[in-house]
Amino acid sequence: MTMNTTAHSVPGADTSGERPTSEPSVSEILVGHGFRGWIAGYQTGDVGCWERVWRLYSNTMSPASARVVVGCLAAFAKSVNCCSRRKVEVGAAGQCGFCRDEVLAVSMVAASQHNTCPAMRACAFALVETALLDDVLHHADTFAITLRSQQYVISPRWIVNANAYVDPSPMLPH
């Protein structure tokens, strides 16, 4: 079964590989901007990146809930940052929209929340570009479950066809 046909099993999932074009919901903003800020903090060493994420979450939910959810976000972002074969790319702090890696992170969480494991694994592989996915998948699942427990559920339209995000050139024979 290809990842493309697997995505069809979730109503509303995007199988074209195109990024969702509608305005992101609060749930999608929490994941996309949270991932952006946490990765930027790891890459730059600027604690201000993490402080912006904390403000976003604590202004959206109670500080007690934010503490738990941000802890799960931090573990997810750290696992992606540590396991990735290449530098994870994120947008600038104030940038509108999400870049490739941010879309894949949002898609992973959406796939987890909608029990679409093959799509989640495909997005994880496209994001970290290595087969060492267990840690990334575990932390993405934990983050997704924790968000859902706070009533933040990502639309299935954010589950993208990860095959469209994989660079085929390294796999071509020379």
C-alpha positions as CSV (number, residue, x, y, z in Angstrom):
1,M,0.0,0.0,0.0
2,T,1.5,3.4,-0.9
3,M,1.3,6.4,1.4
4,N,-0.9,8.1,-1.1
5,T,-3.7,5.5,-0.8
6,T,-3.3,5.4,2.9
7,A,-4.0,9.1,3.2
8,H,-7.3,8.5,1.4
9,S,-8.5,6.6,4.5
10,V,-8.8,9.8,6.5
11,P,-11.7,12.0,5.3
12,G,-10.2,15.4,4.4
13,A,-6.6,14.3,4.2
14,D,-4.6,15.9,1.5
15,T,-3.1,13.4,-0.9
16,S,-1.8,15.9,-3.5
17,G,1.3,16.9,-1.5
18,E,0.2,20.5,-1.6
19,R,0.3,22.5,1.6
20,P,-3.0,23.3,3.1
21,T,-4.1,26.7,1.8
22,S,-6.7,27.7,4.4
23,E,-5.9,29.8,7.4
24,P,-4.5,27.5,10.2
25,S,-6.6,26.9,13.3
26,V,-5.4,27.5,16.8
27,S,-4.4,23.9,17.0
28,E,-2.3,24.1,13.9
29,I,-0.7,27.4,15.0
30,L,0.2,25.9,18.3
31,V,2.0,23.0,16.6
32,G,3.5,24.9,13.7
33,H,4.7,27.9,15.6
34,G,5.6,25.9,18.6
35,F,7.8,23.6,16.5
36,R,9.3,26.6,14.8
37,G,10.2,28.3,18.0
38,W,11.5,25.2,19.8
39,I,13.8,24.2,16.9
40,A,15.0,27.8,16.5
41,G,15.9,27.8,20.1
42,Y,17.9,24.6,19.8
43,Q,19.7,25.9,16.7
44,T,20.5,29.4,17.9
45,G,20.7,29.0,21.6
46,D,18.4,31.9,22.0
47,V,16.1,31.3,25.0
48,G,13.8,34.0,23.7
49,C,12.6,31.6,21.0
50,W,11.3,29.3,23.8
51,E,9.9,32.2,25.7
52,R,7.8,33.2,22.7
53,V,6.5,29.6,22.5
54,W,5.7,29.6,26.2
55,R,3.7,32.9,25.8
56,L,1.8,31.5,22.9
57,Y,0.8,28.4,24.8
58,S,0.2,30.0,28.2
59,N,-2.0,32.7,26.5
60,T,-4.0,30.0,24.7
61,M,-4.5,27.6,27.6
62,S,-4.0,27.7,31.4
63,P,-0.4,27.9,32.6
64,A,-0.7,24.4,34.1
65,S,-1.9,22.9,30.9
66,A,0.7,24.8,28.9
67,R,3.4,23.5,31.1
68,V,2.5,19.9,30.3
69,V,1.9,20.5,26.6
70,V,5.1,22.5,26.1
71,G,7.0,19.8,27.8
72,C,5.7,17.3,25.2
73,L,6.4,19.8,22.4
74,A,10.0,20.2,23.7
75,A,10.6,16.4,23.7
76,F,9.1,16.1,20.2
77,A,11.2,19.0,18.8
78,K,14.4,17.7,20.5
79,S,13.9,14.2,19.1
80,V,13.4,15.6,15.6
81,N,16.5,17.9,16.0
82,C,18.7,15.1,17.3
83,C,17.5,12.3,14.9
84,S,17.5,14.4,11.7
85,R,20.1,13.6,9.1
86,R,20.2,17.3,8.1
87,K,19.5,20.6,9.7
88,V,15.8,21.0,10.3
89,E,14.5,24.1,8.5
90,V,12.0,26.5,10.2
91,G,10.7,29.9,9.3
92,A,11.5,33.2,11.0
93,A,9.7,34.0,14.2
94,G,7.1,36.4,12.7
95,Q,6.8,34.6,9.3
96,C,3.2,33.8,8.2
97,G,2.6,30.3,6.9
98,F,4.7,27.2,7.4
99,C,7.8,25.9,5.6
100,R,8.3,22.3,4.5
101,D,9.6,20.9,7.7
102,E,6.9,22.7,9.8
103,V,4.2,21.3,7.5
104,L,5.6,17.8,8.0
105,A,5.6,18.3,11.8
106,V,2.0,19.5,11.8
107,S,1.1,16.6,9.5
108,M,2.8,14.1,11.9
109,V,0.7,15.4,14.8
110,A,-2.5,15.4,12.8
111,A,-1.8,11.9,11.5
112,S,-1.3,10.7,15.1
113,Q,-4.5,12.4,16.3
114,H,-6.4,10.7,13.5
115,N,-4.8,7.3,14.0
116,T,-3.1,7.3,10.6
117,C,0.1,5.6,11.4
118,P,1.4,5.0,7.9
119,A,1.0,8.7,7.1
120,M,2.7,9.6,10.3
121,R,5.7,7.3,9.6
122,A,6.0,8.7,6.1
123,C,6.0,12.3,7.4
124,A,8.5,11.4,10.0
125,F,10.8,9.8,7.4
126,A,10.5,12.9,5.1
127,L,11.2,15.2,8.0
128,V,14.3,13.4,9.5
129,E,15.5,11.6,6.4
130,T,16.6,8.5,8.3
131,A,15.1,5.2,9.3
132,L,15.7,5.8,13.0
133,L,12.1,6.9,13.6
134,D,11.1,5.3,16.9
135,D,12.0,8.2,19.2
136,V,10.5,10.8,16.9
137,L,7.3,8.8,16.5
138,H,7.0,8.2,20.3
139,H,7.4,11.9,21.1
140,A,5.1,13.0,18.3
141,D,2.4,10.6,19.6
142,T,2.8,11.8,23.1
143,F,2.6,15.5,22.0
144,A,-0.5,14.7,19.8
145,I,-2.3,12.9,22.6
146,T,-1.5,15.6,25.1
147,L,-2.8,18.3,22.7
148,R,-6.0,16.3,22.1
149,S,-6.5,15.9,25.9
150,Q,-6.7,19.8,26.0
151,Q,-9.2,19.8,23.1
152,Y,-6.7,20.9,20.5
153,V,-7.2,18.7,17.4
154,I,-5.6,19.3,14.1
155,S,-7.8,19.0,11.0
156,P,-7.2,15.9,8.9
157,R,-6.7,18.2,5.9
158,W,-3.2,18.8,7.3
159,I,-2.2,15.2,6.7
160,V,-0.1,15.6,3.6
161,N,1.2,13.1,1.1
162,A,4.8,12.9,2.5
163,N,6.0,11.3,-0.7
164,A,5.7,14.7,-2.3
165,Y,8.1,16.1,0.3
166,V,10.9,13.5,-0.2
167,D,13.8,14.5,-2.5
168,P,14.1,11.6,-4.9
169,S,17.5,12.6,-6.3
170,P,19.6,10.8,-3.6
171,M,17.8,7.6,-4.4
172,L,18.4,7.7,-8.1
173,P,21.1,5.3,-9.5
174,H,24.2,7.0,-10.8
